[in-house]
Amino acid sequence: MKTNLEKMLTLPCSFTYKVIGLSNPELVNKVIKVIQTYIPGDYSPQTKLSNKGNYISISVTIFAKNFTQIEKLYFELSKINMVKLVL
């Protein structure tokens, strides 16, 4: 059975993840390392600090060939200890 997200996507396609986590200089590198493990390539993450500087949001766009890649990256990114939310 297809999920709503699966129904909305026409693959292959560009797909953007937004990762929100604790503001730590290592977090961006950890996010990119996880993505590179599953979908090698050059990535240019966009970052934004929260108003108080406690959290950072990291947006990274990938080119997904199948829905399994998208699901796997959601799961793997959420396992990073500083990550609070993956959208």
C-alpha angles and dihedrals in degrees: 000000000000121000121230090255091051091051092051096051127081105203137248092046146135112271127188123211121198113202119191119194148137114309102258128143090229096056097079091051092048092051092049091046092055092048092047090052091062103025112022116208146102112295130188107199119201114217135194128183122221118248093263093038095240096116137036130203117211121195118196126174119209133181106240120202095187141009092251089067091053094049094045093052092049089054096044095045091051090056092065104109096227094049117104100175140007118201 
